[in-house]
Amino acid sequence: MVPFFVQIKCHMGKSYQVANALADAEIASEIYSTAGHYDLLVKFYLDPSVDIGHFVNEKVQVIPGIQDTLTIITFKAF
């Protein structure tokens, strides 16, 4: 499985709604609320055959309440 993270900026007042939608969809490994430019940090795992860009576009960005995303692809865990 390939891990990656997505930072999510939500529309005002929608952070909990977005976090709950991600949890209900059972597509995220971990969901954290954050302070700063983004409201949520979400960890995903995908099979290497799945395209991360398509996954984020088709499964994450379509959730109501999301304003913007920043995908972080990682290389190695220490």
C-alpha angles and dihedrals in degrees: 000000000000117000123212138158133228123200110208128203110201131202111261112289095007103096096102092044091053093045091050092048090052091049092047091050089055092217098118128076096201134004123197132180112227140187124233132042093344129048102206138032112201128188119209135183121205135179109257090245092062117090109236093208093054091044093053092044097046104032108026110028092050093065109111114250097035114125102174142352137205116199118210116196114198130207109195138002117222 
